[in-house]
Amino acid sequence: MKRFLQQLLGLMMMVLAIPAQAFNYSDALTKSLLYFESQRSGRLPYNQRVTWRDHSGLTDGLEQGVDLVGGYYDAGDHVKFGLPMAFTITMLSWSLIEYGDEIAATGEYGHALEAIKWGTDYFIKAHTHPNVLWAEVGDGDTDHYCWQRPEDMTTSRQAYKIDAENPGSDLAGETAAAMAAASLVFKKSNPHYSHLLLLHAQQLFEFGEKRRGEYDRSIGIAKNYYASVSGYKDELLWAALWLYRATDREDYLLYVINNAHCFGGIGWAISEFSWDVKYAGVQILASKLLMDGRHEKHAHILEQYQSKAEHYLCSSLNKNHKDKNVDRTPGGLLYIRQWNNMQYVSTAAFLLTVYSDYLQKAKASKRVVKCPNGEEVGPREMVQFAKSQVDYILGSNPMSTSYLVGFGSKYPKNVHHRGASIVSYRENKAFIGCTQGYDNWYGRKEVNPNVLVGALVGGPDCQDNFRDERGNYMQTEACTYNTAPLVGVFAKLHNMEHGGHIQNPILRIHGGHIQNPILRAHLKHPASTASATSPSSFSSSY
Ligand SMILES: *[C@@H]1O[C@H](CO)[C@@H](O)[C@H](O)[C@H]1NC(C)=O
């Protein structure tokens, strides 16, 4: 027994001996937004900061007679997949909705808006008719035969759509969610654009709701890449919740209440949140309605949503019943699966952070989550756990490497990414063909010539091991939806450590949560007091 205690003491000393690493979250935030510039398709603007990229995909949609120039490449290839692109924009928008003030305090608000608008401008183009949404440009099969820079692309740019006869309620729902959430982001800075986004969102929701079906049944070639495994019911609930938040219209709320049971909203208890499976996000948004205290009438249903939301949170916190918890690596990273595990870590960090803030603002009696293992978790512990995951990402891990590319002194140098792994088109415009790229660049021993700053790669395996090799796509490929949730979390963590930085009380108003009741009482027309530093005063070009 004594020996055991000694060992325990030794272990504790060891833990204490590891110095707590302090990370520059504001730097991480700045870098995360650069990543979206690397992923841009289309004609790049004069103020493009990632200068190793150039125009690409300038004839996208031409064959089909529709302008589909723009949008984002999803990962290390050049297909424009609608479903993950829309989820990326929803998460970026949610980040700004919750942490707009915090992002503005770091000076990154304008860049964050640009990242969203690059997506929403594309969705506007892609939604050519109330019941037509262009879902994909290019296809994974032909794209993956080639290892080329986007600027050299010679692969098929065939575009695929969903319509009334070939529906895709998941894709229509997610795009509606993205546009509704973005409409909230642009509400003050660009009311006209915001209104336009909302109209598209409402039409897309209607389309998805009336013409039911999974998009990968209509567009078979998407199935091997972004199959809609969870179906479309989560996206329809998700879209309705965002539309309710954007419009305050009762019918959207009733949709979420009335379909709660049939759509699995209060049935599914799931421990992952991703571009495919949105139940946890749905449940957390629904919980917020309850916590806001405005929806007593629907409390019975909303409480069931909340109970499932808490299942997700407690599983992530390792406080669920034993076999219901999310696995962790020995180094403490949430571990869902081998291929691109980091996407689940970043979404979990985001949901935990957001929920922690919701708890913080809830009534005193409701400020904890009672987890199935009997423990209670308050807002502080919840956000601290999110921070632990982010710190792991940034370098506090057994490999002592940052998984956010370009951050810190050690990070992946061989990201599985066509553009980053080939000499910049701006430096050498000599055409590089399909297989030439494989021969001369993919298989090269040297590190990538271009740094994909701000990309969050797939990350380590279940034992915290990571092989920084270009061919190891399960670990070294990055995706736009990995980084998107981190935008909000970085801003929150930066603010936690430098709380005083939001000094301008006016900034708080635009986030919709004025802490000071006296100030609140005196500001009858907060919009008219916008200062030059507030998010709402960003140039009207947005
Ligand atoms: C954090 O990084 C930014 C650059 O993005 C830099 O301006 C700032 O000084 C850094 N802060 C600290 C405390 O090192």
The ligand as an ORCA input file, in Angstrom:
! r2SCAN-3c Opt
* xyz 0 1
  C       0.662     36.257    -30.728
  O       0.854     36.220    -32.133
  C       0.647     37.452    -32.793
  C       0.875     37.214    -34.255
  O      -0.178     36.556    -34.808
  C       1.618     38.496    -32.258
  O       1.333     39.741    -32.857
  C       1.486     38.601    -30.759
  O       2.473     39.461    -30.263
  C       1.643     37.238    -30.107
  N       1.386     37.361    -28.685
  C       2.234     36.928    -27.773
  C       1.800     37.122    -26.356
  O       3.292     36.412    -28.060
*
